[in-house]
Amino acid sequence: MELLRKLKEVSISIIPICLLVTLLHFTISPLSESQLLSFYLGSVFVILGLALFLVGTEIGLLPIGEKIGSVVTGKKNLPLLIFTGVIIGFVITFAEPDISVLASQVQKVNSSISPLLLITLIALGVGLFVTLGMLRVLFALSLKKLLIMFYTLIFILAFFSNPSLSAIAFDSGGATTGPMAVPFIMALGLGIARIQKRQNEADTFGFIALASIGPILGVLVLGLFKTNADMGSVSQSMASYETNGFIHLFPEMAGDVAKALTPLVLICALFQVTLVKMPVRQVFKMVMGILYSYIGLVVFFVGAQGGFMPVGYTLGSTLSAISPSLLIGMGFVLGAITVIAEPAVWVLVDQVETISNGHIRKTVMLVAMAIGVSLSIGLSLLRIVTGLSLWYFLLPGYVLALILMRWCPPLFSAMAFDSGGVASGPLSSTFILSFAIGASTGLGGNPATDAFGVIALVAMTPLVTIQLLGLLYKKKQAKMENKGEVRK
């Protein structure tokens, strides 16, 4: 029954993308018969894979994540807390599908960067900043001050880092917080927040915001030492996006996902034996959940790499040749559609509605995020067409987001920075990034510097739109309070 519900939810999210691709195929951007068939079959795999994965996450990963957060915090043992944060953040990132997809995309256009090195640096960054998130709640540290301090450090490092790695760094920050990391990290945070003597709604949020910072810093540090980059040629980039069927992908993806999930399984087993000690029935559900997650990830990766990525690349390159203006306009449409399709977005907005006792409706959050992400994809393609630097968009956007924290309610600021992370999920890492790489290639640009940065902009715009929503909410609350005083 739960699987059917998830299948329905995911289908509603993915079908609009299928309809859009179909419309483009029969109008201005025809695909080959094999590409269209691969896309439809890939869509089925993506839907089934995400549904299985979400069910597995809900019954297996969320309970153990919340238990670990509660038990470790309750021990009041600082070394144990730090160890837990680092190791959990590290292994959850290795199991994150978005990061694997991003690393493979990077290798397609920049063969000098080892995917393993990139994933390791990203995972280490997540581990350190998940720990910082736990310490923030424990010691009542200001999220606002932490965000301002670390984003200032990020922009200082970016000034000296390799330009081709700067865009990848910001993309990695967005891709890190995908469908695997978001539920587990939020469950961990919820477990920590629940046992605090002083309950604060904002404490439940902010974990994703901090977890997004670590990968950016890790890759920027790599850029300080890596001064040369072996960029893939246009022909190599095209070859890497050809549709070659699905059969050969299953054993490859099965092995990759097994390697990624094994450390997480071992860590969960270690905590179960030593600290958590859940009943046998819950352990059985956790094992079943991990099995569902494994199968779901394998099927998802096969669908994404066999169907979504090649078609995204082809559409991007075709539309760029027809009309740059049409390409940019299509970016606005794709942005609004894909953010609604991101599974991690639904996890966040459901939790926001629950924690706010229905005062912040998920439909309002979804509309605000759709507007923000629509704008970000459009701006990303504008940057590819015009050749403008990524910094013309990122620097003003982040400065505005940090300034808005001065007046925005802390709860909304925390939600906004979390929203930035979850908006850039598997569809951004597969279809949208492939679309941007195709557009850059079609225009004769350099995908390594032009296309990468699209996930960064997707992660940035909700920081502004959600905080603007917070200011409106604050104004509305003030009016209601004033009316109440007048009646008295």
N, C-alpha and C positions, 0 to 999 in steps of 0.2 A: 504493500500500500504506500509506504514512504517513497519507494523507488518510483512508483507511478506519479506521485506528486512532484518529485524532483524532475522527472522527465517532462512533465507539463510545464513547469517553471522554466527550465532550460530551453525547451522548444520555443516557447513564447519569446524568449530572448534572441535565439539564433535565427528564427524564421524571417524576421525583417531583413537581415543581412542576405539571406538566400533570395528573397524577393528583389532586393536591390540589384544583386548580381545578375539575376535573370532578366530584369528590366534593361540593364546595361547591355547584356548579351544580345537582346533582340532589337536594340535601338542603335547605339553609337559605338559600342565596344564589343563586337562579336568574339567569342572564344571558340577554340577548336572543340569538336565533339568530345574528344577524350578529356580535355580540360574541364568542360562543363560537367561531364559525368563524374570525374574525379572530385570536383567541388561538391556535388550533391552527395556522393558517397562519403566524402570527408566530413560534410555537415552532419550526417547521421552518426558517424563515429564521434565527432565532437560533442554532440548532444548526449549520446549514450555514455561517453567517457566522463563528462562533467557531472551527469546525474549520479552515476555510480560513485564518483569521487566525493560528491557532496554528502551522499548518504553515509559513506564510510567515515568522512570527517565528523559528521554529526553523532554517530553512535560509537566511534572509536577514539578519535583524537581530542574532541572537545572535553569529554569527561576527564580524561587523564591529564589534559592541560590545566584544567581548573583545579584538579586535585593537587597537582604538583605545586601550583602557585600558592594554594592555601597552606599546604603542609610545610613547604620550605620556609615561607614567611613566618608561620607559627613557631618554628624552631628557634627564631631569633638568633640565628647563627650566620654572621656576616660572610665568612669565607664560603659557607655552603650556598648562600644566596648568590654570591658572585659566580661561583663555579656553575651553578644551575643555569643562570642567565646566559653565560658565555656558551656553554655546551649545548643548551637547547636552541639558542639562536643560530649556532653554527650548523647543527645537524638539520634543523628545519629548513634552512636555506638550501642545503644540498638536495633536499627532497622537493624543493619548489619547482614546479614545471616551468614557470615564467623565466627563471634564471637560466635553465638549460636551453630554452628556446632563444633567449637573448644571446647567450654565448655562441650558439650555432650560427646565428645571424651575423654576429661580429666576425666570426672566422670566415664567413663567405666573402667579406669585403676587406678584411684585414688579417691576413694569414700569419702575421708576426706575433699575434696575441694568442697565447695558449688558453683554450677554454678552461682547462683545469686550474691554471693560475688565476684566471679572472674569477671563476666561481669561488675559489678558496679565499681570495681577498674580500669578495662580497660577503661570504659567509662569516668571516672573521669580524668584519664590520658590524654585521647584524648581531652577532653574539655579544660584542662589547656594548652595543647600544640597547639591546634588550635588557642587559644587566643594569645599564644606566636608568632605564625606564622603571625597573623594579626598585632601585635605590631612590628614585624620585618620589615614589609613593611612600616608601618606608620613612624617609627623612623629610617629607613635605617640601621638596625642592620645587622652585617655580618653573613650570614648563615654559612660560614666556621667556624667562631669562636664558634657559638652556637653548631654546630654539634660536634666539637672537645671537647668542655666543657662537654656536656651532655653524650657523649659516654664514656668519661673518668669516669664520675660519675657512669655510668651504670656498667662498669667493676669493679669499686671499690665495689659497692653494691653486685655484683654477687659473689665476693670473699667470702663475709660473709653470703650470702643468702643460703637457703636450696637448695642443688644441684638438687633435683627432681623438684623444682619450677623454677630453672634458665632456663632450656630448655623450659618450658611452657611459661616463661616470654618473651623470644625472639620469640617464635612462635606467641604469642599474638600480638607482634608488627607488624608482617607480616600479620596476619589474619585480623587485625583491618581495614586495608585499602583495602576493598573489593568492590564489585560492587555498594553497596549503598553509602559508605563513599567517595570513590574516586570522582565520578562525583559532589557530593554536595560540598565537601571541595574545589575541584578545581574551581568550579563555584563561590564559596564564595571568593576564592583568586583572581580570574579573575576580579570580581566586585570591589575588593579593589584596585588592581593594576591599573585598567583603569582610576580611578579618581585621581591618583597621578600626580603631576606636572612633575616629572621626570620619564618618562617611561623607564623601564628596563625589558628586556626579562626575566632575571633570577628571577625577583620578582613574576612572574606568577607561578614559580615552587618553590619547597621547603616546601610547606604546607603539603604534604603527608609525606615527610621526617621527619618533626617535629612531625606530628601526630602519627607516628610510635614509637617515643621515649617514649611518655607518658605511654602507656600500659606496656612497659618493666619495667619502673621504678615502676609502681604501683604494679605489681606482685612480683618484687624483694623485695619491702618493705614488702609485705605479707610474703615472704620467710624468712625475718629477725625474724619474730615473730612465724612462724609455723615451729617448729623444727621436728615434727613427721609427718609421712605420711602413711596412710593406703592404701597400694598398693593392687590392685585387682589381684587375682590369674589368672593363665593361663586359667583355666576352666571358670572362670567368664568372662574373656575377650572374649573367644570364644562364650559363650552364648549370649553376648550382640551384636554380629555381625551376628546372624542367620537371615535368610530371613523369614519374617513373613507376607509378602503381603503388600498391599498398602492401603486397605480400612480403616483400623483402624488408619492410619497415618493422613488422611485428617482432621478429627475434631481436633486432637491434634495440628497439624501444623497451622490450621486456628486460633485456640485460641492463640497460641504462637506468631504468626505474628501480630495478632490484638493488643496484649499487647505491642509488640515491636514498632509498627508503630503509635500507639495512641499518645504518647508524641510528636513525630515529627509533626503529623498533628496539634496538639494543638499549638505548637510553631509557625508553619507556619501561622495558623489562627490568632494568636496574633500579629505577625509582619504585616500581611496583614491589620488588623483592625487599628493598631496604627501608623505604619510607611510606609509600602510599598504602600498600597492602589492601587493595580493593577485594571484595568478595569474588568467589570463583565465577559467579554469573556475570559480573561486570567485566572480569578479565576475558571471558569468552566473547562478550559483545565487543570488547576492544580489539581482540584478534580478528573477529569478523569485519570490523570496521576498517582495520588496516588492510585486510585482504580486498575489500571493496575498493579502497583507495588505490591499491596497487593496480588492479584490473582497470579501474577508471582512468588512471594516468596513462597506462600503456595505450588504451584505446584513444584517449584524447590526443596524445602525441602523434599517433599514426594518422588521425584525421587532420590535425593541424599541418603536419609536414607534408602529407601526401595530397591534400586538397586545398586547404586554406592559403598556405604560403605561396604556392605557385600561381594561383589565380589572383591573389592580391598583387603580386609582382607584375603580372601581365596587364591587369587593369590600370595600374599606376603608370606603366610605360606607354600604354596605348592612349590613355586620356591626356597625358602630357604632350603627346605628338599631335593630338587633335586640337586642343586649346588649353593653354595654361589657366585661363579664367575658369573654364569648365572644371579643370582639375581642382582648383581652389574651392569652387562652389561645392563640388562633390565631397571635399574634405569636411565642410560644415555638416553635411548630411550624415556622413559616416561617423563623425564624432558623437552626434546625438544618439545614433542607433547603437553604437558599440558600448557606450558606457552603461546603457540600460541592460546590455547583455552580459556584463561582467558579473560572475557569481559572487565575488568578494564584496561588490557594491551592495548586493542584497543582504549579505551577512551583516554589514555595517548598518544599513538603514533600518533593518529589523531591530537591531540592538538599540539604536538611537530612539526609536519609537517606544520600545519597552522601558528603557531607563528613564525617559522623560515622561513616563506615564501617559503617553499619547499626545502630549502638548506639541511635540515636534513630529508632524506626520511624515511618513516615509515618502509619500507622493511629492511633498514639497521639497524634501531633500533630493529626490530623484530629478525633479525639474531643474533645481539649482545646479546639480552636477551635470546634467545634460547640456545646459546652456554653456557652462564652463568648458566642458570637453569638446563641444562643437566648435567653440571659438579656438581652442588650442590646436585642433587638427587643421582647421582653416589657416591659422597663422603658421603652422609647420610647413604646409604646402606653399604658402606665400614666401616663406624663407627659402625653400628649395628653388622656386621660380626666380626670385630676385637675387639670390645669393647673399642675402643679408646675414650678418653674424648672429649666432644663437644668443649672444649676450644682449643684443638689442631687445630681446623678448624676456629672457630669464631674469636679468638684473632688475629692470623696473617692476616685473611681476612679483618677485620675492621681496623687494623693498616695500612695495605696497602691501603685501600680505603681512609683513612684520610690523608695519606702521598701524595697520588696522587692529592688531592685537591690543593697541593702547586703549581703544574704546569698546571693542567687541567683548561680550560676556566670555569668561574663561572656558565655559563648556563648549561654546560654538567655535572658539579658536582651536581647542583640542580636537573637536570633531572635524574641523576644516583641514587641519594638517594630516589627520588620519584619512580623510576622504581623498586627499591628493595621492596617497599611496594606493588605496584600493581601486581608484578609477583606472589605474594603469595595470590591467590584469592580462590574462592570456590572449584575449582578442587584440589588445594593443601590441603585445609582443609577437603575435603571429600575423594576422591579417593587415593591421594598420602599418606596422613597421615594414612589412613586405611591400605594401602599397607605396610607401614613401621611398623605399629603395628603388622600386620600379620607376617611379616618377623622376628621381634623380638621374638614374641611368638613361631614361628616355630623353632627358634634357641635356645629356652629355656632361653631367656634373660628377662630383666625387661622392658616392654614397657614404663613405666612411665619415665625412665631415658634414654633408648636407642632410642625409636621411636620419642619421642618429641624432637624437635630440627631440624627436617627436614624442617619445614616452615621457621625457622630461617636461615638455609643455603640457601634456595630458595630466601629469602629476601636479603641475603648478596652478593651473587655472581654478580648480575647486578651492584652493586656499583663499582666493579672493572672493569667489561667488558665495561660498558657505558663510564666510565672515560678514559679507554684506547682508545675507539672510539673517545672521545673528543680530546685526544692528537694527534691522527692521523689526525683529522679534522683541528686542530691548525697547524700542520705541513704542511698540504695541502694548507691551506690559506696563510701561510707564503711563500710557493713556488710560488703561484699565484701572490702575491704582489711583490716578487722579480723579476718575469718575467715582470710584468708591469713596474717596475722601469727601468729595462734594456732596454725595448722598448722605454721608454721616452728618 
